[in-house]
Amino acid sequence: MNKLDAQRQKEIQQAEELLFAGPQALGFAKGLFQGHFVADWVMPYPRIPAAQQPELDGALTKLREFLDEHLDPAEVDRKADIPRSVIDGLGRVGVLGMTAPKEYGGHGFSQMANCKILEEIGRRCASTSVFVNAHHSIGIRALLLFGTHEQKQRWLPKLSTGEQLGAFALTEKEAGSDAANVQMQARPSEDGSHFVLNGEKRYITNAAIADVLTVMARTPVPGSDKTSITAFLVTPDMPGFEMLDARMPKMGIRGTATGRFALRDVKVPKENVLGPYGKGLKVALTVLDFGRTTFGACCTGAAKTCLRLAIEHANTRKQFNKTLGNFHLVQKKIARIAADAYAMEAMTTITASLIDRGLEDYMLETAMLKVFTTERLWECINDVFQIYGGSAYFVDRPLERMMRDARINQIGEGANEVLTSFIALVGMRGPGMEFKEIYDTMMKPTRERGFAKAWTAGKRRLGATVRVPEIPVRSAELRWFANQLGRLIWRFNVAVNRALITYREPILDMQLLQERIANAAMDLLASACVLSRQDDELQFAQRNGNSSSPDQLAADLFLRQSFRRIRQFLAGLTNNDDKSVLATANSILGKPGK
Ligand SMILES: Cc1cc2nc3c(=O)[nH]c(=O)nc-3n(C[C@H](O)[C@H](O)[C@H](O)COP(=O)(O)OP(=O)(O)OC[C@H]3O[C@@H](n4cnc5c(N)ncnc54)[C@H](O)[C@@H]3O)c2cc1C
């Protein structure tokens, strides 16, 4: 086996272990790749249970009052610090332990309710929302999900109130996008009482202000010369913990403390192993599922701020004797921000509900949410920036800060390119395996059982390609959109099948093709979420005798634009300049003939 094959083999093994352990029900995103509309994952549109709504309303009111009075996002950015009084206040209003169980000092909120809280913070200040995410969405998440009762009892009460802060430390110099390549070592002591940790972590939010850090390190696999990753609870008072850079100066989200630290022969008691030994990568990726949902909520909040700012300016600023809102090229931008903000909220709510319902495998949906909302927010900010013209460029407006702050979203918690490729490859795995089965069996036609299996798989594949899935909307006004969506899912499935048959294994490296497939899948999920939300709102309006609202128009627009994009992505699978793009890049990079 050459080096490249060995690396590919290792990657496949890791992905198998992480993603496909055990039998799994077909989720919505995976269903799309097979031509199915797994309706009960997205419909009916999830609502906060009536019994929990007053508690959420109360928490939101308290939070808004606190933020109105005490949070000054411009000052946080200018001073590159979130004042301790603000952190303490967030702790007092419950934000730092929203989803922790009540028995450990938290509020026991669902992920959906928590997303409403993060949306509110994301509307105002990205530094603060990233700080809360680093502490609550990922910093203490491994403890909440995988901690033993003793660990939770010991650590959570102070972390839930903000008396202590948490951080999540995965990234290292050699382990950025390649998260599995963690180099920090954790060697078990001879008496088995503790582990000795050595290595460095970088770009860690809250590192310098955290009292407890979830740290990923490499541990030996007993009985072999291999290693795997394990999660540990580390505290900065442990001898050998060295803060190398407490606040790395940076472009945006300046209020957050992003740090670099080293562990030098740090003795971590065995009681601090978090989750199953050797399964740290799975722990980390499960934690990031939660982080990506609240990421979506923060982006939704920021997109709503973009919309508010755009409306304010378009209705007041006059040029050529007209307010800007009279120009179609300004209207186009405002309509698109409204449409995208509507979709981002719908997608966040539905993805959070998958977690709350305890469904099994929503890794594709959270990855899609992260990529989709961060890319849309970037567009929203760019559009509102343009509407404000020169005035956007000056620091007395929030827009230059919002733009600096938003840029990290496409990089952090999984760079969007990495997630895009992941979405396409994991999505295509289902149909790909079936094709492989058919192909392998056709190569060995004498094996009767194999042939029967291939026949079944073939029929299933064919069945999916001839049926347009039904989208069960209740509102007659949405029937046309539902039919269009069904047809697009069918076309998507045909396109995926065709790509798999045409390119076979080399498709694993064809990222330009993967991007189009992933983009189409993301728009299909976003459209399904929008349709679900719109259906719910129309039904509610009909029951209460209300007429159509601006939201309904924004939802209609989103669906039209999303459907158009999907058609373009699918058309690009066969009509593109990929060869020329790659030839140019390879030649510039000094890799001719690749
Ligand atoms: C402000 C900030 C806060 C952070 N907070 C935390 C934290 O709290 N905890 C933590 O563990 N980490 C944190 N990170 C780290 C963050 O998750 C990483 O920066 C991110 O995963 C990308 O890793 P990298 O920076 O090493 O980029 P690299 O891995 O070097 O990637 C650089 C670029 O290369 C491209 N690329 C990489 N791989 C591929 C591929 N397979 N296909 C196509 N393109 C590819 C992408 O465009 C990517 O953006 C933070 C980072 C920042 C900047």
PDBQT file of the ligand as one rigid body, heavy atoms in Angstrom, charges set to zero:
ROOT
HETATM    1  C1  LIG A 601     -11.338  33.419  16.724  1.00  0.00    +0.000 C 
HETATM    2  C2  LIG A 601     -11.220  31.930  16.737  1.00  0.00    +0.000 A 
HETATM    3  C3  LIG A 601     -11.763  31.190  17.776  1.00  0.00    +0.000 A 
HETATM    4  C4  LIG A 601     -11.604  29.793  17.824  1.00  0.00    +0.000 A 
HETATM    5  N1  LIG A 601     -12.083  29.088  18.902  1.00  0.00    +0.000 NA
HETATM    6  C5  LIG A 601     -11.797  27.762  19.012  1.00  0.00    +0.000 A 
HETATM    7  C6  LIG A 601     -12.132  27.036  20.202  1.00  0.00    +0.000 A 
HETATM    8  O1  LIG A 601     -12.742  27.570  21.126  1.00  0.00    +0.000 OA
HETATM    9  N2  LIG A 601     -11.759  25.728  20.287  1.00  0.00    +0.000 N 
HETATM   10  C7  LIG A 601     -11.089  25.095  19.270  1.00  0.00    +0.000 A 
HETATM   11  O2  LIG A 601     -10.766  23.921  19.421  1.00  0.00    +0.000 OA
HETATM   12  N3  LIG A 601     -10.774  25.748  18.126  1.00  0.00    +0.000 NA
HETATM   13  C8  LIG A 601     -11.096  27.065  17.977  1.00  0.00    +0.000 A 
HETATM   14  N4  LIG A 601     -10.751  27.754  16.822  1.00  0.00    +0.000 N 
HETATM   15  C9  LIG A 601     -10.075  27.041  15.749  1.00  0.00    +0.000 C 
HETATM   16  C10 LIG A 601     -10.931  26.831  14.504  1.00  0.00    +0.000 C 
HETATM   17  O3  LIG A 601     -11.880  25.835  14.734  1.00  0.00    +0.000 OA
HETATM   18  C11 LIG A 601      -9.976  26.520  13.355  1.00  0.00    +0.000 C 
HETATM   19  O4  LIG A 601      -9.363  27.749  13.014  1.00  0.00    +0.000 OA
HETATM   20  C12 LIG A 601     -10.644  25.896  12.169  1.00  0.00    +0.000 C 
HETATM   21  O5  LIG A 601     -11.051  24.583  12.461  1.00  0.00    +0.000 OA
HETATM   22  C13 LIG A 601      -9.748  25.860  10.924  1.00  0.00    +0.000 C 
HETATM   23  O6  LIG A 601      -8.484  25.343  11.222  1.00  0.00    +0.000 OA
HETATM   24  P1  LIG A 601      -7.182  26.158  10.776  1.00  0.00    +0.000 P 
HETATM   25  O7  LIG A 601      -7.340  27.563  11.239  1.00  0.00    +0.000 OA
HETATM   26  O8  LIG A 601      -5.988  25.418  11.238  1.00  0.00    +0.000 OA
HETATM   27  O9  LIG A 601      -7.219  26.208   9.204  1.00  0.00    +0.000 OA
HETATM   28  P2  LIG A 601      -6.628  25.109   8.191  1.00  0.00    +0.000 P 
HETATM   29  O10 LIG A 601      -7.003  23.757   8.624  1.00  0.00    +0.000 OA
HETATM   30  O11 LIG A 601      -5.208  25.422   7.939  1.00  0.00    +0.000 OA
HETATM   31  O12 LIG A 601      -7.460  25.451   6.883  1.00  0.00    +0.000 OA
HETATM   32  C14 LIG A 601      -7.295  26.680   6.170  1.00  0.00    +0.000 C 
HETATM   33  C15 LIG A 601      -8.273  26.713   5.016  1.00  0.00    +0.000 C 
HETATM   34  O13 LIG A 601      -7.941  25.682   4.101  1.00  0.00    +0.000 OA
HETATM   35  C16 LIG A 601      -9.090  25.189   3.477  1.00  0.00    +0.000 C 
HETATM   36  N5  LIG A 601      -9.170  23.731   3.702  1.00  0.00    +0.000 N 
HETATM   37  C17 LIG A 601      -8.673  23.017   4.733  1.00  0.00    +0.000 A 
HETATM   38  N6  LIG A 601      -8.936  21.718   4.584  1.00  0.00    +0.000 NA
HETATM   39  C18 LIG A 601      -9.613  21.590   3.422  1.00  0.00    +0.000 A 
HETATM   40  C19 LIG A 601     -10.206  20.514   2.709  1.00  0.00    +0.000 A 
HETATM   41  N7  LIG A 601     -10.182  19.252   3.177  1.00  0.00    +0.000 N 
HETATM   42  N8  LIG A 601     -10.853  20.781   1.561  1.00  0.00    +0.000 NA
HETATM   43  C20 LIG A 601     -10.931  22.020   1.076  1.00  0.00    +0.000 A 
HETATM   44  N9  LIG A 601     -10.418  23.081   1.706  1.00  0.00    +0.000 NA
HETATM   45  C21 LIG A 601      -9.767  22.879   2.863  1.00  0.00    +0.000 A 
HETATM   46  C22 LIG A 601     -10.280  25.922   4.095  1.00  0.00    +0.000 C 
HETATM   47  O14 LIG A 601     -10.648  26.995   3.258  1.00  0.00    +0.000 OA
HETATM   48  C23 LIG A 601      -9.717  26.463   5.387  1.00  0.00    +0.000 C 
HETATM   49  O15 LIG A 601     -10.366  27.663   5.794  1.00  0.00    +0.000 OA
HETATM   50  C24 LIG A 601     -10.933  29.139  16.772  1.00  0.00    +0.000 A 
HETATM   51  C25 LIG A 601     -10.407  29.889  15.694  1.00  0.00    +0.000 A 
HETATM   52  C26 LIG A 601     -10.531  31.254  15.679  1.00  0.00    +0.000 A 
HETATM   53  C27 LIG A 601      -9.920  32.018  14.518  1.00  0.00    +0.000 C 
ENDROOT
TORSDOF 0
